[in-house]
Amino acid sequence: MPDGKRDHHARTRTRRASDLQVSRQSRAADAMTAFSGSMPFIYLHIIWFGAWLLCNEGVFGKSLIFDPFPFGLLTLIVSLEAIFLSTFVLISQNRQQERADRRSQADYENDIRAETWSIHLGQKLGVDQASVEADVQRRLRDIPK
């Protein structure tokens, strides 16, 4: 196997291995982010807030009121939840960015590899590189921005 191809396969195996070695904390953050962005999360909160408000308005009896209006405990809990959820989202976004960066690097390496092969094949076939490059530049200019 040519060295370039062997190196490419080794880098690919290394990237796959590093993806598998994701920490438990990162997986937990991803799971929390996925759950908090789902409809079951919304339904759970509707039930939780509804039960909390009904209980603390005395619907189930005055003896069960533990956080009377203006619901200071509920406010504290919801604020803490927001802090943790935003942290989970940031952790997940950082991991997604790392994955995107690795994919981008792999795409760049493949583009360089393909361009190098194209140049060498073109030379072997006697293709006029200047006319091909002029055509490429024209096509690039025509791409809507």
C-alpha positions in Angstrom: 0.0 0.0 0.0 1.5 3.4 -0.9 2.6 5.5 2.1 0.0 8.3 1.4 -2.9 5.8 1.5 -1.5 4.0 4.5 -1.2 7.4 6.3 -4.7 8.3 5.4 -6.1 5.1 6.7 -4.1 5.5 9.9 -5.5 9.0 10.4 -9.0 7.7 9.8 -8.6 4.9 12.3 -7.2 7.4 14.9 -10.2 9.7 14.4 -12.6 6.9 14.8 -10.8 5.7 18.0 -10.9 9.2 19.4 -14.6 9.4 18.7 -15.2 6.2 20.6 -13.2 7.5 23.6 -15.6 10.3 24.4 -15.9 10.9 28.1 -18.9 9.9 30.0 -19.5 13.5 31.0 -19.6 14.6 27.4 -22.0 11.8 26.5 -24.2 12.8 29.5 -24.2 16.4 28.3 -25.2 15.3 24.8 -28.0 13.2 26.2 -29.2 16.0 28.4 -29.1 18.4 25.5 -31.0 16.0 23.3 -33.7 15.4 26.0 -34.0 19.1 26.8 -34.7 19.8 23.2 -37.5 17.3 22.9 -41.3 17.4 23.3 -41.3 15.0 26.2 -39.2 17.6 28.1 -41.9 20.2 27.4 -44.7 17.8 28.4 -42.8 16.9 31.6 -42.5 20.6 32.5 -46.1 21.3 31.7 -47.1 18.6 34.1 -44.5 19.6 36.7 -45.4 23.3 36.7 -49.1 22.6 36.6 -48.9 20.2 39.6 -46.7 22.7 41.5 -49.1 25.6 40.9 -52.2 23.6 41.7 -50.6 22.2 44.9 -49.4 25.6 46.0 -52.7 27.3 45.3 -54.3 24.9 47.7 -56.3 22.9 45.2 -55.2 19.6 46.9 -55.6 21.1 50.4 -54.1 23.9 52.4 -51.8 21.5 54.3 -49.9 20.6 51.0 -48.9 24.2 50.3 -45.1 24.4 50.6 -44.2 27.3 48.2 -46.9 29.9 48.4 -47.3 32.7 45.8 -45.0 34.3 44.4 -43.4 30.8 44.3 -39.9 31.6 45.3 -38.7 28.0 45.5 -40.1 27.3 42.0 -38.3 30.4 40.7 -35.0 29.3 42.3 -35.3 25.7 40.9 -36.2 26.9 37.4 -33.3 29.4 37.5 -30.8 26.7 38.5 -32.3 24.4 35.8 -31.7 27.1 33.2 -28.1 27.5 34.3 -27.4 23.7 34.0 -29.3 23.3 30.7 -27.4 26.2 29.1 -24.1 24.6 30.3 -25.1 21.3 28.8 -25.9 23.0 25.5 -22.6 24.8 25.4 -20.7 21.5 26.1 -22.6 19.8 23.3 -22.0 22.7 20.9 -18.3 22.6 21.7 -18.2 18.8 20.9 -20.2 19.4 17.7 -17.7 22.1 16.6 -14.8 19.7 17.3 -16.4 17.1 15.1 -17.1 19.6 12.4 -13.5 20.8 12.5 -12.3 17.2 12.2 -14.6 16.6 9.2 -13.5 19.9 7.6 -9.9 18.8 8.0 -10.6 15.4 6.5 -12.5 17.1 3.6 -9.5 19.5 3.0 -7.0 16.5 3.0 -9.2 14.7 0.5 -9.5 17.8 -1.7 -5.7 18.1 -1.7 -5.3 14.4 -2.5 -7.9 14.6 -5.3 -6.3 17.8 -6.8 -2.9 16.2 -6.7 -4.1 13.1 -8.4 -5.9 15.2 -11.0 -2.9 17.2 -11.8 -0.7 14.1 -12.2 -3.3 12.4 -14.3 -3.7 15.5 -16.4 0.0 15.7 -17.0 0.2 12.0 -18.0 -2.7 12.5 -20.4 -1.3 15.7 -21.9 -4.1 18.0 -20.7 -3.5 21.7 -21.0 -3.5 22.8 -17.4 -3.8 26.5 -18.2 -7.0 26.0 -20.1 -8.5 23.8 -17.4 -7.6 26.3 -14.7 -9.1 29.1 -16.8 -12.3 27.1 -17.0 -12.3 26.4 -13.3 -11.9 30.1 -12.6 -14.8 31.0 -14.9 -17.0 28.4 -13.2 -16.0 29.7 -9.7 -16.9 33.3 -10.8 -20.4 32.1 -11.9 -21.2 30.6 -8.5 -23.9 32.7 -6.8 -22.7 34.2 -3.6 
